[in-house]
C-alpha cells in the first residue's frame, strides 16, 4: 500500500475536473511529497498517467477499489519539482 502525504477527493467529478483539481493541489506540496487522488471517474486511469508525463511529476501507482457498481480509483502522484 502506498503512503500518501496529502489526499484529494474528486469523487463525483468527471474529466477534466480531477486533473484540474490535481494540478492546483500539487502546487501546494513540497518536492517529494505524494498526493493521493480519489476518483470515481474511470477516465483517471488514462488521464493521470498522461498528465504526469506532460508535467514531469511521477505516477507512483493506481489502485482500484470495489464500490458496488462504480469502483473508486486511487491515483498516487509524487511531486518532482
PEQUICOR-V403714 format. One record per pair of residues at least 12 apart in sequence whose ideal C-beta (glycine too) atoms are under 10 Angstrom apart, sorted by the first residue. I is the first residue (numbers start at 1). J is the second residue. D is the distance in whole Angstrom. If there is no record, write none. Layout:
BEGIN
I,J,D ; I,J,D
END
This chain:
BEGIN
1,61,9 ; 1,63,8 ; 1,74,10 ; 2,34,7 ; 2,36,7 ; 2,60,6 ; 2,61,5 ; 2,62,10 ; 2,63,8 ; 2,74,8 ; 2,75,10 ; 2,76,5 ; 2,78,10 ; 3,34,7 ; 3,36,9 ; 3,60,10 ; 3,76,9 ; 4,33,9 ; 4,34,5 ; 4,35,6 ; 4,36,3 ; 4,37,9 ; 4,60,9 ; 4,61,10 ; 4,74,8 ; 4,76,6 ; 4,77,9 ; 4,78,10 ; 5,29,7 ; 5,30,9 ; 5,32,9 ; 5,33,4 ; 5,34,5 ; 5,35,7 ; 5,36,8 ; 5,78,9 ; 5,79,9 ; 6,25,7 ; 6,26,9 ; 6,28,8 ; 6,29,6 ; 6,33,7 ; 6,34,8 ; 6,35,5 ; 6,36,7 ; 6,37,10 ; 6,79,10 ; 7,25,9 ; 7,34,10 ; 7,35,8 ; 7,36,5 ; 7,37,8 ; 7,38,7 ; 7,74,9 ; 8,21,6 ; 8,22,6 ; 8,24,9 ; 8,25,5 ; 8,26,9 ; 8,28,10 ; 8,35,6 ; 8,36,7 ; 8,37,5 ; 8,38,7 ; 8,39,9 ; 8,75,9 ; 8,77,9 ; 9,21,9 ; 9,36,9 ; 9,37,8 ; 9,38,5 ; 9,39,9 ; 10,22,8 ; 10,25,9 ; 10,37,6 ; 10,38,6 ; 10,39,5 ; 10,40,8 ; 10,41,7 ; 10,44,8 ; 10,73,10 ; 10,75,9 ; 11,38,6 ; 11,39,7 ; 11,40,5 ; 11,41,9 ; 11,67,10 ; 11,70,10 ; 11,72,7 ; 11,73,10 ; 12,39,9 ; 12,40,7 ; 12,41,9 ; 13,39,7 ; 13,40,9 ; 13,41,7 ; 13,44,10 ; 14,39,9 ; 14,40,9 ; 14,41,5 ; 14,42,10 ; 14,43,7 ; 14,44,10 ; 15,39,10 ; 15,41,6 ; 15,42,9 ; 15,43,4 ; 15,44,8 ; 15,46,9 ; 15,47,6 ; 16,41,10 ; 16,43,9 ; 16,47,7 ; 16,51,9 ; 17,39,9 ; 17,41,8 ; 18,37,6 ; 18,38,9 ; 18,39,5 ; 18,40,9 ; 18,41,6 ; 18,43,8 ; 18,44,6 ; 18,47,7 ; 18,48,8 ; 18,51,9 ; 18,73,9 ; 18,75,8 ; 19,37,9 ; 19,39,10 ; 19,41,10 ; 19,43,9 ; 19,44,8 ; 19,47,5 ; 19,48,7 ; 19,50,9 ; 19,51,5 ; 19,54,10 ; 19,55,10 ; 19,75,10 ; 20,51,10 ; 21,37,8 ; 21,39,9 ; 22,35,7 ; 22,37,5 ; 22,39,9 ; 22,44,9 ; 22,47,9 ; 22,48,7 ; 22,51,7 ; 22,52,9 ; 22,55,9 ; 22,57,9 ; 22,75,8 ; 22,77,7 ; 23,51,7 ; 23,55,8 ; 23,57,10 ; 25,37,8 ; 25,77,9 ; 25,79,10 ; 26,51,10 ; 26,52,10 ; 26,55,8 ; 26,57,6 ; 26,77,7 ; 26,78,9 ; 26,79,5 ; 26,80,10 ; 26,81,10 ; 27,79,9 ; 28,79,9 ; 29,57,10 ; 29,77,9 ; 29,78,9 ; 29,79,5 ; 30,79,7 ; 31,57,10 ; 31,78,9 ; 31,79,6 ; 31,80,7 ; 31,81,6 ; 32,58,10 ; 32,78,7 ; 32,79,7 ; 32,80,8 ; 33,77,10 ; 33,78,7 ; 33,79,5 ; 34,58,9 ; 34,60,6 ; 34,61,9 ; 34,76,6 ; 34,77,7 ; 34,78,5 ; 34,79,8 ; 35,57,9 ; 35,60,9 ; 35,75,8 ; 35,76,7 ; 35,77,5 ; 35,78,8 ; 35,79,7 ; 36,60,9 ; 36,61,9 ; 36,63,9 ; 36,74,6 ; 36,75,7 ; 36,76,6 ; 36,77,8 ; 37,62,10 ; 37,73,8 ; 37,74,7 ; 37,75,4 ; 37,76,8 ; 37,77,7 ; 38,65,9 ; 38,72,6 ; 38,73,7 ; 38,74,6 ; 38,75,8 ; 39,62,10 ; 39,71,10 ; 39,72,7 ; 39,73,5 ; 39,74,8 ; 39,75,7 ; 40,67,7 ; 40,70,5 ; 40,71,7 ; 40,72,6 ; 40,73,7 ; 41,70,9 ; 41,73,8 ; 42,64,9 ; 42,70,9 ; 42,71,8 ; 42,73,7 ; 43,73,9 ; 44,62,8 ; 44,73,5 ; 44,74,9 ; 44,75,6 ; 45,62,6 ; 45,64,8 ; 45,73,7 ; 45,75,8 ; 47,75,9 ; 48,62,7 ; 48,73,9 ; 48,75,4 ; 48,76,9 ; 48,77,7 ; 49,62,8 ; 49,75,9 ; 49,77,10 ; 51,75,9 ; 51,77,8 ; 52,75,9 ; 52,77,6 ; 52,78,9 ; 52,80,9 ; 55,77,9 ; 55,79,10 ; 55,80,9 ; 55,81,9 ; 56,79,10 ; 56,80,6 ; 56,81,6 ; 57,77,5 ; 57,78,6 ; 57,79,6 ; 57,80,5 ; 57,81,8 ; 58,76,9 ; 58,77,7 ; 58,78,4 ; 58,79,8 ; 58,80,5 ; 59,75,7 ; 59,76,7 ; 59,77,6 ; 59,78,8 ; 60,75,9 ; 60,76,4 ; 60,77,7 ; 60,78,5 ; 61,74,8 ; 61,75,8 ; 61,76,5 ; 61,77,9 ; 61,78,10 ; 62,74,7 ; 62,75,5 ; 62,76,7 ; 62,77,10 ; 63,75,8 ; 63,76,8
END
